[in-house]
């Protein structure tokens, strides 16, 4: 069966749920970016944008303390082969001399880069599709005139003008800039002070925080400046706020009564030091706190994140492994490039495991 792929060059911003950032990023090059070098440079630009947009949220969701490795691996093994095939077909043009300006715009775009998953205007000439609206396509990048490749249970897709509010959709890339696909409809995401999440409201615009919201309960969007206000030693509340200022962790300081933990803002600790369970983890990015809050153990020690074959570490935000690994069935497994051995698609940077081997996604062809 042919795998229908609907990825554009900006898919990586969504692949990590828009909640990965960089503590350190390489600047895009000043001259040109050959296609083979695109994964490395594009990952750096995305990480810079995520870091600028997400700020204090970065340490909460940063997998293994590394931003660029998962982005680069995903682009190199899932996106690059599709681009190469489209270029060979003549449906996509790539200009290495114009790509630095595109990457600069992506890095400088912050939340605008991550919101909606659309390339900035500076990228139009660097990555230029040749398929007109109404033409057959496999990738968004192949479409001209800011159109998206829409595939409605048929292969190939059709280049279709991006929709405004109320337009039906299956993913955000089918909506105009500034709108997101809220299940089935292009919708303007809630802004500061508006309702979010719950049974009916969409999530906040990227960069804002839905305070008090969940899948079953409606919350309110707030700016990071309005939420990350608690100082060291002050009380914090990850559900209703306030959250700790940047650089601090909201840790379980004590449990004086069953089900009534005392949460306080605390400084990060050094490698191998004593720590308490909290968000973000008090330990350095490549370590985790061994505290087990689910078992009532609030104290632990900073230990190296596990690697291949070792049990996944437990952080408050979920299971985690060292950079370049993923957690499958409670064990850490190394992520594999195309050609590497696999037993599960989650082990492959490209997301496809066929007959025990990681392979590039298959283009949808007529």
N, C-alpha and C positions, 0 to 999 in steps of 0.2 A: 504494500500500500504506500502511496506517495504521501510524504509528510508535507502539509501545506504550511508554509512559513510566512509570517506577516511581520517580520522584523524590519525596522529601519536602522540607520546608523546610530540612532539615539536610544535603542532599546535598553542599553545597559543601565540607564538611569532608573528604569523600572525593575530590572531583574533583581536588584537587591532592595526592593520595596522602598526606594528613595530614602533609605535611612542608613547609608554608609557614608563615611567621610574620611578625610585624610588628616593625619597629624603633620604630615610633611609631604609636599607634592613637588614634582619636577615641573619647571616652566616649559611651555610648548616651545619648539625650536623657532629660530628666527628666519630661516631661509625656506626650506621645503620639507615635505613629509612624504617620502615614498610610501606606496600602499603597504608594503611589508612592515613599515615602521608605525603605521597608524594605530594598531592596538596599544602600544606603549604610550604614545603621545596623547591619544584620545582618553585613555584611562587616567592620565595625570590631569587632563583638563576637567574631566568629570569629577574627580576627587576634589579639585580646587573649588568647583562650583558647590559641591555638597558640603564642604567644610565651611564655606562662606554662608550658606543658607541654613544649615542645621545647627551650627555652633555647639552649644552644650549637649545637644542630643547625640552628637557623634559617638562619644564613648559608650553610650547605652547599647548601640546596635552594631558597632564596628566589629566584624568577625575576625577574631585572632589578632586584633591590633593592626590590621593591614587593610588598606583600601584598594590600592592599585593592583595587587595580585589577582583578586577575583575578577575585577573589571577587565584587566588585560587578558586573562585566560578566556573569559567569555567572548570577548570581541575577536580574539585571534582564532578561536575554534568554532564559533557559531556565526559571526557576522562576516569576517573576512572571506571565507569560502563562498558565501552567497554574493558578495560584492564582486569577487573575481569572476564568477559565472555570469553575472549580469553585465559586467564590462565586456566579457568575451562575446556576449550576444548583441552588444551594441545598444542596450537599453539603459545603460548608466555610464556617465562620464566621470572621471576622477582627475583633478588637476593638483599635483603635489605642491606646486608653487603657491597656490591659493589656499591650501589647507592651514598654514600657520595662522592666518587671519581668522579662519573659522574656529580654530582651537582657542585662540585668544578670546573670542566672543563667548565661547562655551564656558571657559574658566571664569570670565568676568560676569557671567549671567546670573550666578547664584541661584536663587529660588526660581527665577524665570527660566533657567536652563532645565530645572527638574520638573517644573509645572507643565504638564501637558505633553512632554516628550517630543517637542518639535525643535528642529534646528533653528538657530538664529539666522537672520537674513544674510549675514556674512558668509554663510556656508552654501548659499544657493549656487554660486559659480564653481565652488570647489567640488561639490558632489551634485552633479546635474543629471536628473533623469531625462529621458527622451520620449517617454510614453505620454501621449496626450490624454486628457479626460475622456473616458469611454473606452480606452485601449486596454488590452490584456496586460496583467502585471503579476509579479510574485512578491515584490518588495515595495514599501512606501517610497524608498529612495528612487525608484524607477519612474515615478510619476512627476510630470511637469505641473507648473502652476499651483504649487502648494496643495496638491491633491493627495489622497491616501489610497492605498491598495485595499479595496474592500472585497472580502471573500465570503459569500453567503452560501456555504455548503457546496460550492462548486470550485473547480480548479481549471484554469487560473482565475485570479481575481480581476477586478476592473478598477481602473483609476477613477476615483470619484471625488468631487469637490468636498472639502471638509465641511461638516455641518455646524450650524449655530445652535442656540438654545432650543431645546425641544426636538432636535433631530435624533432619529434612532441611531444607535451605535452598539458596537460590541467591545470597543476599546478606545482609550482616550485619543490615540493618534488619528481617529476618524473625525475628531471635533476640531473646531477652529481654535486658534491660540487663545488661551485664557479660560477655556472650558474643559471639563473632564467628563468622561463617560461614567455616569452614575448608574450602574447596572445595565440599563438599556437606552438611556437618553443623555444627550449632551447637556450639561448643566454647569452653571457658574458655581465654583466651590465657595462655601461660606467664608467670610472674612471676619476680621476682629469684631467680637461681640455678637456674632450670629450663631444660631443653633447648629449643632453638628452631631453626627452619628445617631445612635438610637434606631428605632424601627424605620424612620422615614427620611432623616436628614443625611446628606453626604458628608464625607470627611472634610476637614478644613483645607484651605489652600496650603500647598507645601510651604513649610517654614513656620506655620502657626500650630498651636497645640489645642486639642480638644479636651478641655478640662472638665472632668466629671462625666465624660461620655464613654459608652461601651456599645456593644452590639444590641443591647436591650434597653439602654438608658441614654437619653439625650443629654448632651453637654453643651458647652459654649466655647467658641474659638477665642483664643487669646494670643497675643504676641509673646515671644520668648522673654522680652524685657518685662512683661507684666506677670510672668510666671516664675522665672528663675530669680527669686528675690531673697530667699532665706540665707542667712549668713552662717558661718561656722558656729556650731553649738546650738543653733536655733532649731525649732521643730519643723519638720517637712512632711508633706502628704502627697504621695504620688497619684492619688485619685482626685482629690479636691484642690490641691495646691496649698501652700506654695511649694515649689521645688527649690532645690539648692542652687546657689549661684554657680557659675561656670568654674570648674576645677574642683568642686566639692562633690561628695557622695551622700545620698540619703540612706543611712544605714540603720539597721535594727540595733539600737543601743542597749535595750533591755526588754524583758517580757515580765512585768510585775504580776500580771494575771493572765490566765489562758485567753488567747484571742485578743489581747490588748497590748500589742508591741509599742514601744516608745521609739519613734523615728527621729533621728537628729542628723544634722549636716556635719560631715567630718571630712578632714583632709585626706588626700590619697596617701598611701604608705609605700615604702621602698620594697624592692625585690626580696622575697623570702620573709617579709615581716609579718607580724600578727595583723589580722584584719577582721572586719565584721561584714556580714552579708548585707548587700544593699545595691542601689542603682544610682549611678554607674558603679561598677566594681571598683573597690579601693586600690586594687593592685595595678601594676604596670600593664600596658596593653597586651603583652605576650604571656601574661600570667593570669591566674584567677584565684579568688578566695575560696578555700575549701569548706567554708561554713555551709551547713545544710539547713536552711531555714524551714523547709518542709518537715524536718525532724526536730525542730526546736533548737538546733545548734546554731547560735548566732555568731560564735567566734570561730575563726579559722586561721590559716596561714596562706600566704601567697605562694602558689606553686606553678611551675611551667604548664602552659596549655598542652593537652595531650596530642600525640601524633598517631600515625597509622597503627591500628591494632589495639590501641589503648581505649579504655572506656571514655566516653564523652564527659567533659567537665560540665558541672551544673552551675550556671549563673542564674540570678533572679530573672533575667530577660530570656532565659532558655538555654538549651544545651549548646556547647561551643567546643571547637577544636582549634589547634594551632593553624596559622595562616597556611593556605594551600591544602586544607583538609575539609571534610564535611562529616557530619554526624549521621550515620545510617544504622538503624537498629541498635542504638546505644553505643556503637563503636565508631571511632574516628577512622576515616579512610582517606588516603591521598586523592586529590582531584586529578583526573587524567586528561591529557590532551588527546586530540584525535589520533587514533592508532594505539592508544593505551588499553590495557585489559580492564574490563568492568563487569560487574554483576548487577548493576543498577544504573539507570540513567542519571541519577543524582551524583554519581561519581565522576561524570564527564563534564568538562568545562562547556562543551557544546550542547549538553543536555540530551544526547541521543546515544543509546547503547544497543548495538545490533550484533547478535551472535557472539556476545562476550567481548566486543571491541567498540571503543568510542569512535563514532564517525561524525562527520559534518552533517548538519541538517540537509535534507534533500529538497532541492528546489521543486516547486510545483511547475510542471511544464505542460503545454497543451497536448 
